[in-house]
């Protein structure tokens, strides 16, 4: 944290958030600095009796893969549909299947997010060999059509149809 005094943070923010019309970034007091832990977590099952977990309460993905909000919306959509059907007709099969319906996409997002995190971030335990592996991986994904397609599919999903 010593390498990031407030002035450097604001300088970097101005650089990254610069707009074409040169609007000025509203700066304020920085009252907390922290290094975000890149962590992954999945709660299995995502339900217990009448308790249902969704979004970050059920699973946390590193922000590198940009999947947290998508997964949360998917969970809520599945759960709301199941609950709606339960209260309309008394059907319990959709409510009982909630965890099974949600976990496939959750684990796919975990795999992708962790892969992206491992490729793009350095860790304290990394050595010179691991750095070279990361560089080779990054070179591959920026020069291969197949790798680019894989990243696109993981970010936005496969084409329907």
DSSP file (Angstrom, degrees, kcal/mol; ACC not computed):
  #  RESIDUE AA STRUCTURE BP1 BP2  ACC     N-H-->O    O-->H-N    N-H-->O    O-->H-N    TCO  KAPPA ALPHA  PHI   PSI    X-CA   Y-CA   Z-CA
    1    1 A X    >         0   0    0      0, 0.0     3,-1.9     0, 0.0    33,-0.0   0.000 360.0 360.0 360.0 -25.1    0.0    0.0    0.0
    2    2 A X  T 3   +     0   0    0      1,-0.3     3,-0.3     2,-0.0     0, 0.0   0.789 360.0  60.8 -62.7 -25.6    3.0    2.3    0.5
    3    3 A X  T 3  S+     0   0    0      1,-0.2     2,-0.3     5,-0.0    -1,-0.3   0.531  99.9  60.4 -77.6  -5.2    3.5    2.3   -3.2
    4    4 A X    <   +     0   0    0     -3,-1.9    -1,-0.2     4,-0.1    -2,-0.0  -0.596  67.1 175.0-125.5  70.8    0.1    3.9   -3.8
    5    5 A X    >>  -     0   0    0     -2,-0.3     4,-1.9    -3,-0.3     3,-0.6  -0.292  50.0 -97.8 -66.5 163.6   -0.2    7.2   -2.0
    6    6 A X  H 3> S+     0   0    0      1,-0.2     4,-2.5     2,-0.2     5,-0.2   0.864 122.8  56.2 -53.1 -42.5   -3.5    9.1   -2.6
    7    7 A X  H 3> S+     0   0    0      1,-0.2     4,-2.3     2,-0.2    -1,-0.2   0.896 107.6  48.5 -59.5 -40.5   -2.0   11.3   -5.3
    8    8 A X  H <> S+     0   0    0     -3,-0.6     4,-2.4     2,-0.2    -1,-0.2   0.891 109.7  52.4 -68.0 -38.5   -0.9    8.3   -7.3
    9    9 A X  H  X S+     0   0    0     -4,-1.9     4,-2.5     2,-0.2    -2,-0.2   0.945 112.2  44.7 -61.1 -48.5   -4.4    6.7   -7.0
   10   10 A X  H  X S+     0   0    0     -4,-2.5     4,-2.7     2,-0.2    -2,-0.2   0.879 111.4  53.6 -65.8 -37.0   -6.1    9.9   -8.3
   11   11 A X  H  X S+     0   0    0     -4,-2.3     4,-2.0    -5,-0.2    -1,-0.2   0.931 111.8  45.2 -60.8 -45.0   -3.6   10.2  -11.1
   12   12 A X  H  X S+     0   0    0     -4,-2.4     4,-2.6     2,-0.2    -2,-0.2   0.894 112.3  51.3 -66.6 -40.8   -4.3    6.6  -12.2
   13   13 A X  H  X S+     0   0    0     -4,-2.5     4,-2.3     2,-0.2    -2,-0.2   0.921 109.8  49.9 -62.6 -44.1   -8.1    7.1  -11.9
   14   14 A X  H  < S+     0   0    0     -4,-2.7     4,-0.3     1,-0.2    -1,-0.2   0.911 112.9  47.7 -60.6 -42.2   -7.9   10.3  -14.0
   15   15 A X  H >< S+     0   0    0     -4,-2.0     3,-0.7    -5,-0.2    -2,-0.2   0.928 116.5  41.7 -64.3 -46.5   -5.9    8.4  -16.6
   16   16 A X  H 3< S+     0   0    0     -4,-2.6    -2,-0.2     1,-0.2    -1,-0.2   0.775 120.2  42.1 -75.6 -26.9   -8.2    5.4  -16.7
   17   17 A X  T 3< S+     0   0    0     -4,-2.3    -1,-0.2    -5,-0.2    -2,-0.2   0.209  79.3 140.0-106.9  15.3  -11.5    7.3  -16.6
   18   18 A X    <   -     0   0    0     -3,-0.7     2,-0.3    -4,-0.3     6,-0.1  -0.319  37.4-152.9 -60.3 138.8  -10.6   10.1  -19.0
   19   19 A X    >   -     0   0    0      4,-0.3     3,-1.4     1,-0.1    -1,-0.1  -0.757  25.0-116.0-112.8 160.8  -13.5   11.0  -21.3
   20   20 A X  T 3  S+     0   0    0     -2,-0.3    -1,-0.1     1,-0.3    -2,-0.0   0.875 118.5  51.0 -61.5 -38.5  -13.5   12.5  -24.8
   21   21 A X  T 3  S-     0   0    0      1,-0.0    -1,-0.3    -3,-0.0    -3,-0.0   0.387 111.0-124.7 -84.2   6.8  -15.2   15.7  -23.5
   22   22 A X    <   -     0   0    0     -3,-1.4    -2,-0.1     1,-0.2    -4,-0.1   0.791  39.4-178.3  58.0  34.4  -12.5   16.0  -20.8
   23   23 A X        -     0   0    0      1,-0.1    -4,-0.3     0, 0.0     2,-0.3  -0.381  30.6-111.9 -60.8 143.1  -15.0   16.0  -17.9
   24   24 A X        -     0   0    0     -6,-0.1     2,-0.3     1,-0.1    -1,-0.1  -0.616  24.2-122.3 -83.4 133.5  -13.2   16.4  -14.6
   25   25 A X        -     0   0    0     -2,-0.3     2,-0.7     1,-0.1    -1,-0.1  -0.585  25.2-122.4 -72.5 129.3  -13.3   13.5  -12.2
   26   26 A X        -     0   0    0     -2,-0.3     2,-0.3     1,-0.0    -1,-0.1  -0.654  33.8-159.4 -76.2 114.7  -14.8   14.5   -8.8
   27   27 A X        +     0   0    0     -2,-0.7     2,-0.3     3,-0.0    -3,-0.0  -0.687  15.9 169.5 -98.2 149.8  -12.1   13.7   -6.3
   28   28 A X        -     0   0    0     -2,-0.3     2,-0.2     0, 0.0     0, 0.0  -0.809  43.5 -59.0-143.0-176.1  -12.6   13.2   -2.6
   29   29 A X        -     0   0    0     -2,-0.3     2,-0.8     1,-0.1     0, 0.0  -0.516  43.8-137.0 -71.4 133.2  -10.9   12.0    0.5
   30   30 A X        +     0   0    0     -2,-0.2     3,-0.1     1,-0.1   -24,-0.1  -0.843  29.5 171.4 -91.1 113.2   -9.6    8.4    0.3
   31   31 A X        +     0   0    0     -2,-0.8     2,-0.3     1,-0.3    -1,-0.1   0.547  60.4  30.0-104.9  -9.3  -10.5    6.9    3.7
   32   32 A X        -     0   0    0      2,-0.0     2,-0.4     0, 0.0    -1,-0.3  -0.958  56.1-174.8-152.7 134.1   -9.7    3.3    3.1
   33   33 A X        +     0   0    0     -2,-0.3     2,-0.3    -3,-0.1    -3,-0.0  -0.983  18.0 158.0-125.0 138.8   -7.2    1.4    1.0
   34   34 A X        -     0   0    0     -2,-0.4     2,-0.6   -33,-0.0    -2,-0.0  -0.988  41.0-119.3-154.4 157.6   -7.1   -2.3    0.7
   35   35 A X        -     0   0    0     -2,-0.3     2,-0.3     0, 0.0    -2,-0.0  -0.920  36.5-128.9-101.4 120.6   -5.8   -5.1   -1.6
   36   36 A X        -     0   0    0     -2,-0.6     2,-0.4     1,-0.1    -2,-0.0  -0.512  17.7-128.8 -73.5 130.7   -8.8   -7.1   -2.8
   37   37 A X        -     0   0    0     -2,-0.3     2,-1.2     1,-0.1    -1,-0.1  -0.663  12.4-135.7 -78.9 128.6   -8.3  -10.8   -2.3
   38   38 A X        +     0   0    0     -2,-0.4     2,-0.3    24,-0.1    24,-0.1  -0.737  46.6 159.8 -83.8  99.0   -8.9  -12.8   -5.5
   39   39 A X        -     0   0    0     -2,-1.2     2,-0.4    22,-0.1    24,-0.0  -0.863  32.6-153.1-127.7 159.4  -11.0  -15.6   -4.0
   40   40 A X        +     0   0    0     -2,-0.3     2,-0.3    21,-0.1    21,-0.2  -0.962  17.6 169.2-128.0 145.2  -13.4  -18.2   -5.1
   41   41 A X  E     -A   60   0A   0     19,-2.2    19,-2.5    -2,-0.4     2,-0.4  -0.971  11.4-174.9-156.2 139.4  -16.1  -19.9   -3.1
   42   42 A X  E     -A   59   0A   0     -2,-0.3     2,-0.6    17,-0.2    17,-0.2  -0.986  15.0-149.4-137.4 128.6  -19.1  -22.1   -3.8
   43   43 A X        -     0   0    0     15,-3.2     2,-0.4    -2,-0.4    10,-0.1  -0.867  24.2-136.9 -95.3 119.4  -21.7  -23.3   -1.2
   44   44 A X  S    S+     0   0    0     -2,-0.6     2,-0.1     2,-0.1    -2,-0.1  -0.991  84.5  28.1-123.4 127.4  -23.1  -26.7   -2.0
   45   45 A X  S    S-     0   0    0     -2,-0.4    -1,-0.1     8,-0.0    -3,-0.0   0.639  74.2-154.9 -75.9 168.8  -26.0  -27.2   -1.8
   46   46 A X  S    S+     0   0    0     -2,-0.1     7,-3.3     6,-0.0     2,-0.3   0.270  77.3  47.9 -91.2  10.4  -27.4  -23.7   -2.4
   47   47 A X  E     -B   52   0B   0      5,-0.2     2,-0.3    49,-0.1     5,-0.2  -0.994  53.6-175.1-149.0 151.1  -30.5  -24.6   -0.4
   48   48 A X  E >   -B   51   0B   0      3,-2.6     3,-2.3    -2,-0.3     2,-0.3  -0.863  69.3 -50.7-148.0 110.8  -31.4  -26.2    2.9
   49   49 A X  T 3  S-     0   0    0     -2,-0.3    -1,-0.0     1,-0.3     0, 0.0  -0.446 126.0 -15.7  59.4-122.9  -35.1  -26.8    3.6
   50   50 A X  T 3  S+     0   0    0     -2,-0.3     2,-0.5    -3,-0.1    -1,-0.3   0.250 116.3 101.3 -96.7  12.6  -36.8  -23.5    2.9
   51   51 A X  E <   -B   48   0B   0     -3,-2.3    -3,-2.6     2,-0.0     2,-0.4  -0.871  51.0-175.3 -98.6 124.9  -33.6  -21.5    2.9
   52   52 A X  E     -B   47   0B   0     -2,-0.5     2,-0.4    -5,-0.2    -5,-0.2  -0.972  11.0-153.3-122.6 134.2  -32.2  -20.6   -0.5
   53   53 A X        +     0   0    0     -7,-3.3     2,-0.3    -2,-0.4    -8,-0.0  -0.843  17.6 175.3-104.7 143.7  -28.9  -18.9   -1.2
   54   54 A X    >   -     0   0    0     -2,-0.4     3,-1.5    25,-0.0     4,-0.2  -0.969  45.9  -8.7-142.4 157.3  -28.3  -16.8   -4.3
   55   55 A X  G >> S-     0   0    0     -2,-0.3     4,-2.3    16,-0.3     3,-1.9  -0.220 127.9  -4.2  59.2-140.9  -25.6  -14.6   -5.7
   56   56 A X  G 34 S+     0   0    0      1,-0.3    -1,-0.3     2,-0.2    13,-0.0   0.700 129.4  64.9 -62.4 -20.7  -22.6  -13.8   -3.5
   57   57 A X  G <4 S+     0   0    0     -3,-1.5    -1,-0.3     1,-0.2    -2,-0.2   0.781 115.5  30.4 -69.6 -24.9  -24.3  -15.6   -0.6
   58   58 A X  T <4 S+     0   0    0     -3,-1.9   -15,-3.2     1,-0.3     2,-0.3   0.732 133.2   5.1-103.5 -30.0  -24.0  -18.9   -2.6
   59   59 A X  E  <  -A   42   0A   0     -4,-2.3     2,-0.4   -17,-0.2    -1,-0.3  -0.980  53.0-158.3-160.3 141.0  -20.8  -18.3   -4.7
   60   60 A X  E     -A   41   0A   0    -19,-2.5   -19,-2.2    -2,-0.3     2,-0.3  -0.990  12.8-171.8-123.9 130.0  -18.1  -15.8   -5.1
   61   61 A X        -     0   0    0     -2,-0.4   -21,-0.1   -21,-0.2   -22,-0.1  -0.905  35.3 -98.4-116.7 148.9  -16.0  -15.5   -8.2
   62   62 A X    >   -     0   0    0     -2,-0.3     3,-1.2    48,-0.2     5,-0.4  -0.363  34.5-121.1 -59.9 146.0  -12.9  -13.4   -8.8
   63   63 A X  G >  S+     0   0    0      1,-0.2     3,-1.2     2,-0.2    -1,-0.1   0.653  99.4  85.2 -66.1 -13.3  -13.8  -10.2  -10.6
   64   64 A X  G 3  S+     0   0    0      1,-0.3    -1,-0.2    49,-0.1    50,-0.1   0.853  91.2  45.8 -58.1 -36.7  -11.4  -11.0  -13.4
   65   65 A X  G <  S-     0   0    0     -3,-1.2    -1,-0.3    44,-0.1    -2,-0.2   0.567  98.6-138.6 -85.6  -8.3  -14.1  -13.1  -15.2
   66   66 A X    <   +     0   0    0     -3,-1.2     4,-0.2    -4,-0.3    -3,-0.1   0.896  65.4 120.5  54.4  47.4  -16.8  -10.5  -14.7
   67   67 A X     >  +     0   0    0     -5,-0.4     4,-2.6     2,-0.1     5,-0.2   0.498  35.5  93.0-117.8  -7.8  -19.4  -13.2  -13.9
   68   68 A X  H  > S+     0   0    0      1,-0.2     4,-2.1     2,-0.2     5,-0.1   0.927  92.5  39.7 -58.8 -51.2  -20.7  -12.4  -10.4
   69   69 A X  H  > S+     0   0    0      2,-0.2     4,-2.6     1,-0.2     5,-0.2   0.902 114.6  53.9 -66.4 -40.9  -23.7  -10.2  -11.3
   70   70 A X  H  > S+     0   0    0      1,-0.2     4,-2.2     2,-0.2    -1,-0.2   0.926 110.9  46.1 -58.7 -45.1  -24.6  -12.5  -14.2
   71   71 A X  H  X S+     0   0    0     -4,-2.6     4,-2.8     2,-0.2   -16,-0.3   0.899 110.8  52.7 -65.7 -40.2  -24.6  -15.6  -11.9
   72   72 A X  H  X S+     0   0    0     -4,-2.1     4,-2.6    -5,-0.2     5,-0.2   0.929 110.8  46.9 -61.1 -45.1  -26.7  -13.7   -9.3
   73   73 A X  H  X S+     0   0    0     -4,-2.6     4,-2.5     1,-0.2    -1,-0.2   0.902 111.8  51.3 -63.8 -40.3  -29.3  -12.7  -11.8
   74   74 A X  H  X S+     0   0    0     -4,-2.2     4,-2.4    -5,-0.2    -2,-0.2   0.923 110.6  48.9 -62.9 -43.8  -29.4  -16.3  -13.1
   75   75 A X  H  X S+     0   0    0     -4,-2.8     4,-3.0     2,-0.2     5,-0.2   0.947 112.8  46.8 -58.4 -49.8  -29.9  -17.6   -9.6
   76   76 A X  H  X S+     0   0    0     -4,-2.6     4,-3.0     1,-0.2     5,-0.3   0.882 111.5  51.5 -63.9 -38.5  -32.7  -15.2   -8.8
   77   77 A X  H  X S+     0   0    0     -4,-2.5     4,-2.1    -5,-0.2    -1,-0.2   0.938 113.3  44.4 -63.6 -45.7  -34.4  -15.9  -12.1
   78   78 A X  H  X S+     0   0    0     -4,-2.4     4,-2.1     2,-0.2    -2,-0.2   0.925 117.5  45.2 -63.7 -44.7  -34.3  -19.7  -11.5
   79   79 A X  H  X S+     0   0    0     -4,-3.0     4,-2.9    -5,-0.2     5,-0.3   0.914 112.1  50.0 -68.5 -42.6  -35.4  -19.3   -7.9
   80   80 A X  H  X S+     0   0    0     -4,-3.0     4,-2.5    -5,-0.2    -1,-0.2   0.900 112.0  48.8 -65.0 -38.8  -38.2  -16.8   -8.6
   81   81 A X  H  X S+     0   0    0     -4,-2.1     4,-2.2    -5,-0.3    -1,-0.2   0.916 113.3  47.2 -64.1 -42.4  -39.6  -19.1  -11.4
   82   82 A X  H  X S+     0   0    0     -4,-2.1     4,-2.1     2,-0.2    13,-0.3   0.918 115.1  45.0 -65.6 -44.1  -39.5  -22.1   -9.1
   83   83 A X  H  X S+     0   0    0     -4,-2.9     4,-2.6     2,-0.2     5,-0.2   0.898 111.2  53.6 -67.3 -40.2  -41.1  -20.2   -6.2
   84   84 A X  H  X S+     0   0    0     -4,-2.5     4,-1.9    -5,-0.3    -2,-0.2   0.934 111.4  45.4 -59.4 -46.3  -43.8  -18.7   -8.5
   85   85 A X  H  X>S+     0   0    0     -4,-2.2     4,-2.7     1,-0.2     6,-0.8   0.883 111.2  54.0 -65.5 -38.1  -44.7  -22.2   -9.8
   86   86 A X  H  X5S+     0   0    0     -4,-2.1     4,-1.8     4,-0.2    -2,-0.2   0.932 112.8  42.2 -61.0 -45.9  -44.7  -23.6   -6.2
   87   87 A X  H  <5S+     0   0    0     -4,-2.6    -1,-0.2     2,-0.2    -2,-0.2   0.767 118.0  46.9 -76.3 -24.5  -47.2  -20.9   -5.0
   88   88 A X  H  <5S+     0   0    0     -4,-1.9    -2,-0.2    -5,-0.2    -1,-0.2   0.921 136.0   4.3 -76.5 -47.0  -49.3  -21.1   -8.2
   89   89 A X  H  <5S-     0   0    0     -4,-2.7    -3,-0.2    -5,-0.2    -2,-0.2   0.528  91.8-114.1-121.8  -9.9  -49.7  -24.9   -8.4
   90   90 A X     << +     0   0    0     -4,-1.8    -4,-0.2    -5,-0.7    -3,-0.1   0.496  59.2 156.4  84.1   2.2  -48.0  -26.5   -5.4
   91   91 A X        -     0   0    0     -6,-0.8    -1,-0.3     1,-0.1     4,-0.2  -0.414  20.7-178.8 -63.1 134.2  -45.3  -28.1   -7.6
   92   92 A X     >  +     0   0    0     -2,-0.1     4,-2.7     2,-0.1     5,-0.2   0.539  60.4  86.8-109.8 -11.5  -42.1  -28.8   -5.6
   93   93 A X  H  > S+     0   0    0      1,-0.2     4,-1.4     2,-0.2    -1,-0.1   0.878  90.7  47.4 -62.1 -39.5  -39.9  -30.3   -8.3
   94   94 A X  H  4 S+     0   0    0      2,-0.2     4,-0.3     1,-0.2    -1,-0.2   0.896 113.7  47.3 -70.0 -39.2  -38.5  -26.9   -9.5
   95   95 A X  H >4 S+     0   0    0    -13,-0.3     3,-1.2     1,-0.2     4,-0.3   0.915 112.7  49.9 -65.3 -42.7  -37.8  -25.7   -6.0
   96   96 A X  H 3< S+     0   0    0     -4,-2.7     3,-0.3     1,-0.2     4,-0.3   0.786 110.9  50.2 -66.9 -26.9  -36.1  -29.0   -5.2
   97   97 A X  T 3X S+     0   0    0     -4,-1.4     4,-2.7    -5,-0.2    -1,-0.2   0.397  78.7 105.7 -91.3   2.3  -34.0  -28.8   -8.3
   98   98 A X  H <> S+     0   0    0     -3,-1.2     4,-2.0    -4,-0.3     5,-0.2   0.905  81.5  44.6 -51.9 -51.8  -32.8  -25.2   -7.7
   99   99 A X  H  > S+     0   0    0     -4,-0.3     4,-2.5    -3,-0.3    -1,-0.2   0.931 114.3  49.2 -59.8 -46.7  -29.3  -26.2   -6.6
  100  100 A X  H  > S+     0   0    0     -4,-0.3     4,-0.7     1,-0.2    -1,-0.2   0.883 111.4  49.8 -62.1 -38.7  -28.9  -28.6   -9.5
  101  101 A X  H  < S+     0   0    0     -4,-2.7     4,-0.5     1,-0.2    -1,-0.2   0.884 117.9  39.1 -65.9 -39.1  -30.1  -26.1  -12.0
  102  102 A X  H  X S+     0   0    0     -4,-2.0     4,-1.6    -5,-0.2    -2,-0.2   0.815 101.2  67.9 -84.9 -32.2  -27.7  -23.3  -10.8
  103  103 A X  H  X S+     0   0    0     -4,-2.5     4,-2.7     1,-0.2     5,-0.3   0.805  89.5  62.5 -69.1 -30.5  -24.5  -25.2  -10.0
  104  104 A X  H  X S+     0   0    0     -4,-0.7     4,-1.9     1,-0.2    -1,-0.2   0.973 110.6  38.7 -56.8 -57.1  -23.5  -26.1  -13.6
  105  105 A X  H  > S+     0   0    0     -4,-0.5     4,-2.4     1,-0.2    -1,-0.2   0.849 113.7  57.9 -61.9 -33.3  -23.1  -22.5  -14.7
  106  106 A X  H  X S+     0   0    0     -4,-1.6     4,-2.3     1,-0.2    -1,-0.2   0.943 108.5  44.2 -62.3 -47.3  -21.6  -21.6  -11.4
  107  107 A X  H  X S+     0   0    0     -4,-2.7     4,-2.3     2,-0.2    -1,-0.2   0.851 112.1  52.6 -69.4 -33.1  -18.8  -24.1  -11.8
  108  108 A X  H  X S+     0   0    0     -4,-1.9     4,-2.3    -5,-0.3    -1,-0.2   0.917 111.5  46.7 -65.3 -41.5  -18.2  -23.1  -15.4
  109  109 A X  H  X S+     0   0    0     -4,-2.4     4,-2.9     2,-0.2     5,-0.2   0.881 110.5  53.1 -66.8 -38.0  -17.9  -19.4  -14.3
  110  110 A X  H  X S+     0   0    0     -4,-2.3     4,-2.6     2,-0.2     5,-0.3   0.935 109.7  48.5 -61.2 -46.1  -15.6  -20.4  -11.5
  111  111 A X  H  X S+     0   0    0     -4,-2.3     4,-2.2     2,-0.2    -2,-0.2   0.943 115.5  43.4 -59.7 -49.0  -13.3  -22.3  -13.9
  112  112 A X  H  X S+     0   0    0     -4,-2.3     4,-2.7     1,-0.2     5,-0.2   0.931 114.9  48.4 -64.4 -46.6  -13.2  -19.4  -16.3
  113  113 A X  H  X S+     0   0    0     -4,-2.9     4,-2.5     1,-0.2    -1,-0.2   0.898 113.2  47.1 -63.5 -40.7  -12.7  -16.7  -13.7
  114  114 A X  H  X S+     0   0    0     -4,-2.6     4,-2.9    -5,-0.2    -1,-0.2   0.893 111.3  51.7 -69.3 -38.0   -9.9  -18.6  -12.0
  115  115 A X  H  X S+     0   0    0     -4,-2.2     4,-1.8    -5,-0.3    -2,-0.2   0.941 112.7  45.4 -60.9 -47.5   -8.2  -19.2  -15.3
  116  116 A X  H  X S+     0   0    0     -4,-2.7     4,-2.4     2,-0.2    -2,-0.2   0.919 114.0  49.3 -62.1 -43.6   -8.4  -15.5  -16.2
  117  117 A X  H  X S+     0   0    0     -4,-2.5     4,-1.9     1,-0.2    -2,-0.2   0.925 111.2  49.1 -61.2 -45.3   -7.2  -14.5  -12.7
  118  118 A X  H  < S+     0   0    0     -4,-2.9    -1,-0.2     1,-0.2    -2,-0.2   0.809 115.1  45.3 -65.5 -29.8   -4.3  -17.0  -12.9
  119  119 A X  H  < S+     0   0    0     -4,-1.8    -1,-0.2    -5,-0.2    -2,-0.2   0.851 121.4  34.9 -80.7 -35.0   -3.3  -15.7  -16.3
  120  120 A X  H  < S+     0   0    0     -4,-2.4     2,-0.4    -5,-0.2    -2,-0.2   0.573 108.7  62.9-101.6 -10.8   -3.5  -12.0  -15.5
  121  121 A X     <  -     0   0    0     -4,-1.9     2,-0.3    -5,-0.2    13,-0.0  -0.917  67.3-135.9-122.8 143.8   -2.4  -11.6  -11.9
  122  122 A X        -     0   0    0     -2,-0.4     2,-0.3     4,-0.0    -3,-0.1  -0.710  20.5-156.2 -90.3 145.9    0.8  -12.3  -10.1
  123  123 A X    >   -     0   0    0     -2,-0.3     3,-2.0    -5,-0.1    -5,-0.0  -0.883  28.0-114.3-120.8 154.2    0.7  -14.0   -6.7
  124  124 A X  T 3  S+     0   0    0     -2,-0.3    -1,-0.1     1,-0.3    -2,-0.0   0.828 116.6  53.8 -55.3 -33.7    3.3  -13.9   -3.9
  125  125 A X  T 3  S+     0   0    0      2,-0.0    -1,-0.3    -3,-0.0     2,-0.1   0.546  84.2 114.8 -81.9  -5.9    4.0  -17.6   -4.4
  126  126 A X    <   -     0   0    0     -3,-2.0     2,-0.2     4,-0.1    -4,-0.0  -0.355  46.3-167.1 -68.0 142.8    4.8  -17.2   -8.2
  127  127 A X     >  -     0   0    0     -2,-0.1     4,-2.1     1,-0.0     5,-0.2  -0.568  42.3 -84.1-116.7-175.5    8.3  -17.8   -9.3
  128  128 A X  H  > S+     0   0    0      1,-0.2     4,-2.0     2,-0.2     5,-0.1   0.861 127.6  53.8 -61.1 -36.9   10.2  -17.1  -12.6
  129  129 A X  H  > S+     0   0    0      1,-0.2     4,-2.2     2,-0.2    -1,-0.2   0.941 108.1  48.8 -62.4 -48.1    8.8  -20.3  -14.2
  130  130 A X  H  > S+     0   0    0      1,-0.2     4,-2.5     2,-0.2    -2,-0.2   0.876 108.5  54.3 -62.1 -37.9    5.2  -19.3  -13.4
  131  131 A X  H  X S+     0   0    0     -4,-2.1     4,-2.5     2,-0.2    -1,-0.2   0.917 108.4  48.9 -61.4 -43.3    5.7  -15.9  -14.8
  132  132 A X  H  X S+     0   0    0     -4,-2.0     4,-2.4     2,-0.2    -2,-0.2   0.884 110.2  51.6 -64.5 -38.3    6.9  -17.4  -18.1
  133  133 A X  H  X S+     0   0    0     -4,-2.2     4,-2.5     2,-0.2    -2,-0.2   0.924 110.4  49.1 -63.1 -43.7    3.9  -19.7  -18.2
  134  134 A X  H  X S+     0   0    0     -4,-2.5     4,-2.7     1,-0.2    -2,-0.2   0.922 111.4  49.1 -60.5 -44.7    1.6  -16.7  -17.6
  135  135 A X  H  X S+     0   0    0     -4,-2.5     4,-2.4     1,-0.2    -1,-0.2   0.899 111.6  48.9 -63.5 -40.6    3.4  -14.8  -20.4
  136  136 A X  H  X S+     0   0    0     -4,-2.4     4,-2.3     2,-0.2    -1,-0.2   0.901 111.9  49.4 -65.2 -40.8    3.1  -17.7  -22.8
  137  137 A X  H  X S+     0   0    0     -4,-2.5     4,-2.5     2,-0.2    -2,-0.2   0.926 111.8  47.8 -63.7 -45.3   -0.6  -18.1  -22.0
  138  138 A X  H  X S+     0   0    0     -4,-2.7     4,-1.4     1,-0.2    -2,-0.2   0.898 111.3  50.9 -63.3 -41.1   -1.3  -14.4  -22.5
  139  139 A X  H  X S+     0   0    0     -4,-2.4     4,-0.7    -5,-0.2    -1,-0.2   0.912 110.7  50.3 -60.9 -42.3    0.6  -14.6  -25.8
  140  140 A X  H >X S+     0   0    0     -4,-2.3     4,-1.4     1,-0.2     3,-1.0   0.941 110.4  47.1 -62.5 -48.6   -1.5  -17.6  -26.9
  141  141 A X  H 3< S+     0   0    0     -4,-2.5    -1,-0.2     1,-0.3    -2,-0.2   0.744 113.9  48.6 -70.8 -20.1   -4.8  -16.0  -26.1
  142  142 A X  H 3< S+     0   0    0     -4,-1.4    -1,-0.3    -5,-0.2    -2,-0.2   0.528 119.7  36.5 -93.6  -5.5   -3.9  -12.7  -27.9
  143  143 A X  H << S+     0   0    0     -3,-1.0     2,-0.5    -4,-0.7    -2,-0.2   0.456 100.4  81.4-122.7  -3.0   -2.6  -14.5  -31.0
  144  144 A X     X  -     0   0    0     -4,-1.4     4,-2.3     1,-0.1     5,-0.2  -0.907  56.9-155.9-113.0 128.7   -5.0  -17.4  -31.5
  145  145 A X  H  > S+     0   0    0     -2,-0.5     4,-2.3     2,-0.2     5,-0.2   0.891 100.2  52.4 -62.8 -39.8   -8.4  -17.3  -33.1
  146  146 A X  H  > S+     0   0    0      2,-0.2     4,-2.2     1,-0.2    -1,-0.2   0.921 110.8  46.3 -63.3 -44.0   -9.5  -20.4  -31.2
  147  147 A X  H  > S+     0   0    0     -7,-0.2     4,-2.3     2,-0.2    -2,-0.2   0.897 111.5  51.9 -66.3 -39.6   -8.4  -18.9  -27.8
  148  148 A X  H  X S+     0   0    0     -4,-2.3     4,-2.5     1,-0.2    -1,-0.2   0.900 109.7  50.0 -62.1 -40.3  -10.1  -15.6  -28.7
  149  149 A X  H  X S+     0   0    0     -4,-2.3     4,-2.9     2,-0.2    -2,-0.2   0.902 108.8  52.7 -63.7 -41.5  -13.3  -17.5  -29.4
  150  150 A X  H  X S+     0   0    0     -4,-2.2     4,-2.1     2,-0.2    -2,-0.2   0.925 110.6  46.5 -60.4 -45.4  -13.0  -19.4  -26.1
  151  151 A X  H  X S+     0   0    0     -4,-2.3     4,-2.3     2,-0.2    -2,-0.2   0.933 113.1  49.4 -63.4 -44.9  -12.7  -16.1  -24.2
  152  152 A X  H  X>S+     0   0    0     -4,-2.5     4,-2.8     1,-0.2     5,-0.5   0.921 110.7  50.1 -60.9 -44.6  -15.6  -14.6  -26.0
  153  153 A X  H  X5S+     0   0    0     -4,-2.9     4,-1.9     1,-0.2    -1,-0.2   0.889 112.0  48.2 -61.7 -39.1  -17.8  -17.7  -25.4
  154  154 A X  H  <5S+     0   0    0     -4,-2.1    -1,-0.2    -5,-0.2    -2,-0.2   0.858 115.2  44.4 -71.7 -34.2  -17.0  -17.6  -21.7
  155  155 A X  H  <5S+     0   0    0     -4,-2.3    -2,-0.2    -5,-0.2    -1,-0.2   0.938 135.1  11.0 -73.4 -47.1  -17.7  -13.9  -21.4
  156  156 A X  H  <5S-     0   0    0     -4,-2.8    -3,-0.2     1,-0.2    -2,-0.2   0.523 106.4-112.3-115.4  -7.3  -20.9  -13.7  -23.3
  157  157 A X     << -     0   0    0     -4,-1.9    -1,-0.2    -5,-0.5    -3,-0.1  -0.081  43.0 -56.8  95.5 162.0  -22.0  -17.3  -23.9
  158  158 A X        -     0   0    0      1,-0.1     2,-0.1    -4,-0.1    -5,-0.0  -0.393  65.0 -91.1 -73.7 153.9  -22.2  -19.4  -27.0
  159  159 A X        -     0   0    0     -2,-0.1     2,-0.2     1,-0.1    -1,-0.1  -0.413  45.7-121.0 -62.9 138.8  -24.4  -18.3  -29.9
  160  160 A X              0   0    0      1,-0.2    -1,-0.1    -2,-0.1    -3,-0.0  -0.525 360.0 360.0 -81.1 149.4  -27.9  -19.6  -29.6
  161  161 A X              0   0    0     -2,-0.2    -1,-0.2     0, 0.0    -2,-0.0   0.437 360.0 360.0 113.8 360.0  -29.4  -21.8  -32.3
